[in-house]
Amino acid sequence: MSNKLKFGLLGALGYIAPRHIQAINNINAELICVSDLDFNLAQQKEFHSKNVETFNSLEEMIKYHQQHSLDYISICTPNHLHTEQIITCLENNINVICEKPLALSIKDLDKIRKSELGSSASIFTIMQLRFHESIIQLKEKITSQSLEEKNEVILIYATTRGSEFFSSWRGSENTSGGILFEFGIHYLDILMDIFGQVINFNVNKLSLNQANVLIEHENAKVLIMINVLSKEKLEEMGQEEVLYRSFTINGEEFEFTGGFQDLHTRSYESILEGKGFTVEDASKSITQISKIMDEFEKGSTYKPILNNL
Ligand SMILES: NC(=O)c1ccc[n+]([C@@H]2O[C@H](COP(=O)([O-])OP(=O)(O)OC[C@H]3O[C@@H](n4cnc5c(N)ncnc54)[C@H](O)[C@@H]3O)[C@@H](O)[C@H]2O)c1
C-alpha cells in the first residue's frame, strides 16, 4: 500500500482546481477523490482513468474517507461555502487546505477557530503572494530601510473578466463577499505583512468591479486601486484585455504581473514543512476587510490624517 499523503478536492471542475491538483502531484501526494456539483461522462472518465473517485457532495466524500482515511481535503469552491465545508472536514478530523478567503466575516472565522480547537486536524489557507519573488524582495528592501517618513505607496491591480464572471457566484456580494474578499484580500495581506498594522483608512469607492481605498499603515500611506474591467466593453472599444499588478513606492515602481506559476505548489510545500498559513494569519486581512466594508456601509467618513497623501 502506498504511504503517500491522500487528498480529496472540492470544486474540482472550477478555474483554480488545476493549480491544486498540480500542487498535490508536485508534493508527491495522491489525489484519491474529487467532488463537484455535476460531472459529465468525459470528466468522470478523465478522473477515473487516474484512479480518482468522483462525488457530487462533501458528505459522499466524508463517507469515502471513513474507509480510505483522507489526510487532507483541498477546498476550491465558491467563497460563501468555505466556512461550512471547513467545519465539516474538521469535525471529521480531516486537515483542510482552503482557498482564500477562509470566511466572509469575523463571526464565521471564529466558528472555524472554535471548530479547529475541537478537532485533531488543522486548517491552512492559500496566501500565495507571500511567496512571490518580487514581493519577498520588496519586503526585504522595506524592512531593512531606516524610516524618517512613512512610505507613500500606490497599489494598482487591474484585471479583465467577461460577463460570465459577473453572472456567476462572483457577481453577488452574498456569495463572493465583494471585490475586497475576491481580489483585495491578497493585497491587504501583503500590505499588512510589509508595512504593518492599519491605523486608519478611508473608502472612496467600493463596488463589485472597483475599489479605491486609502489606508494608513504603521509604515506607509497606501492608495489601493482595484479595477475589474469588462472584457466585452474592452472588445467594443477595440482594446486588448488588461492584467496589471504594480506597487509604486515613493515614486519607484515594482511590477509583479507575472511569476505566479508555482506559487500554489510553494504553498503546499510550506504546509508540509509545518509553516502553512493558519486561521490567525488569515484573520488579519479578513478582519480588516470586514471593517472597511462596515465603514463603507455606514457611509465613509472623511479622515484628515490621510489628507497629505
Ligand atoms: N488564490 C488565488 O489566487 C485564487 C484565484 C482564483 C480563485 N480563488 C478562490 O478559489 C475558489 C474557487 O474559485 P474558482 O475561480 O475556481 O471558482 P469556479 O466557480 O471556477 O469553481 C468553483 C467550483 O466549485 C464547484 N462547486 C460549487 N458548489 C460546490 C459544492 N457544494 N461542492 C463541490 N463543488 C462545488 C462549482 O461547480 C465549480 O466547479 C474561490 O474561493 C476563489 O476565491 C483563489
The ligand as an SDF file (V2000), in Angstrom:
LIG
                    3D

 44 48  0  0  0  0  0  0  0  0999 V2000
   -5.5330   32.0730   -4.6740 N   0  0  0  0  0  0  0  0  0  0  0  0
   -5.9680   32.6640   -5.7690 C   0  0  0  0  0  0  0  0  0  0  0  0
   -5.2890   33.4760   -6.3780 O   0  0  0  0  0  0  0  0  0  0  0  0
   -7.3280   32.3410   -6.3040 C   0  0  0  0  0  0  0  0  0  0  0  0
   -7.6240   32.5470   -7.6420 C   0  0  0  0  0  0  0  0  0  0  0  0
   -8.9000   32.1990   -8.0960 C   0  0  0  0  0  0  0  0  0  0  0  0
   -9.8400   31.6990   -7.2160 C   0  0  0  0  0  0  0  0  0  0  0  0
   -9.5170   31.5630   -5.9010 N   0  0  0  0  0  0  0  0  0  0  0  0
  -10.5060   31.0420   -4.9530 C   0  0  0  0  0  0  0  0  0  0  0  0
  -10.7530   29.6870   -5.2660 O   0  0  0  0  0  0  0  0  0  0  0  0
  -12.1210   29.3610   -5.0340 C   0  0  0  0  0  0  0  0  0  0  0  0
  -12.7390   28.8370   -6.3130 C   0  0  0  0  0  0  0  0  0  0  0  0
  -12.6500   29.8260   -7.3040 O   0  0  0  0  0  0  0  0  0  0  0  0
  -12.7630   29.4460   -8.8550 P   0  0  0  0  0  0  0  0  0  0  0  0
  -12.3440   30.6680   -9.5760 O   0  0  0  0  0  0  0  0  0  0  0  0
  -12.0910   28.1680   -9.1450 O   0  0  0  0  0  0  0  0  0  0  0  0
  -14.3520   29.2900   -8.9590 O   0  0  0  0  0  0  0  0  0  0  0  0
  -15.1490   28.4060  -10.0110 P   0  0  0  0  0  0  0  0  0  0  0  0
  -16.5440   28.9080   -9.9820 O   0  0  0  0  0  0  0  0  0  0  0  0
  -14.4300   28.3770  -11.3140 O   0  0  0  0  0  0  0  0  0  0  0  0
  -15.0850   26.9550   -9.3870 O   0  0  0  0  0  0  0  0  0  0  0  0
  -15.8090   26.5740   -8.2530 C   0  0  0  0  0  0  0  0  0  0  0  0
  -16.2160   25.1180   -8.4350 C   0  0  0  0  0  0  0  0  0  0  0  0
  -16.8610   24.6990   -7.2440 O   0  0  0  0  0  0  0  0  0  0  0  0
  -17.9720   23.8950   -7.6210 C   0  0  0  0  0  0  0  0  0  0  0  0
  -18.9210   23.8260   -6.5090 N   0  0  0  0  0  0  0  0  0  0  0  0
  -19.8870   24.7040   -6.1450 C   0  0  0  0  0  0  0  0  0  0  0  0
  -20.5300   24.2720   -5.0440 N   0  0  0  0  0  0  0  0  0  0  0  0
  -19.9270   23.0890   -4.6980 C   0  0  0  0  0  0  0  0  0  0  0  0
  -20.1380   22.1740   -3.6530 C   0  0  0  0  0  0  0  0  0  0  0  0
  -21.0790   22.3650   -2.7320 N   0  0  0  0  0  0  0  0  0  0  0  0
  -19.3450   21.0710   -3.6010 N   0  0  0  0  0  0  0  0  0  0  0  0
  -18.3820   20.8630   -4.5200 C   0  0  0  0  0  0  0  0  0  0  0  0
  -18.1390   21.7030   -5.5390 N   0  0  0  0  0  0  0  0  0  0  0  0
  -18.9040   22.8130   -5.6200 C   0  0  0  0  0  0  0  0  0  0  0  0
  -18.5090   24.5880   -8.8690 C   0  0  0  0  0  0  0  0  0  0  0  0
  -19.3490   23.7350   -9.6210 O   0  0  0  0  0  0  0  0  0  0  0  0
  -17.2150   24.9370   -9.5920 C   0  0  0  0  0  0  0  0  0  0  0  0
  -16.7880   23.8920  -10.4390 O   0  0  0  0  0  0  0  0  0  0  0  0
  -12.7590   30.6410   -4.5310 C   0  0  0  0  0  0  0  0  0  0  0  0
  -12.7710   30.6400   -3.1420 O   0  0  0  0  0  0  0  0  0  0  0  0
  -11.8480   31.7370   -5.0250 C   0  0  0  0  0  0  0  0  0  0  0  0
  -11.8780   32.8870   -4.1890 O   0  0  0  0  0  0  0  0  0  0  0  0
   -8.2930   31.8510   -5.4350 C   0  0  0  0  0  0  0  0  0  0  0  0
  1  2  1  0
  2  3  2  0
  2  4  1  0
  4  5  1  0
  4 44  2  0
  5  6  2  0
  6  7  1  0
  7  8  2  0
  8  9  1  0
  8 44  1  0
  9 10  1  0
  9 42  1  0
 10 11  1  0
 11 12  1  0
 11 40  1  0
 12 13  1  0
 13 14  1  0
 14 15  2  0
 14 16  1  0
 14 17  1  0
 17 18  1  0
 18 19  2  0
 18 20  1  0
 18 21  1  0
 21 22  1  0
 22 23  1  0
 23 24  1  0
 23 38  1  0
 24 25  1  0
 25 26  1  0
 25 36  1  0
 26 27  1  0
 26 35  1  0
 27 28  2  0
 28 29  1  0
 29 30  1  0
 29 35  2  0
 30 31  1  0
 30 32  2  0
 32 33  1  0
 33 34  2  0
 34 35  1  0
 36 37  1  0
 36 38  1  0
 38 39  1  0
 40 41  1  0
 40 42  1  0
 42 43  1  0
M  CHG  2   8   1  16  -1
M  END
$$$$
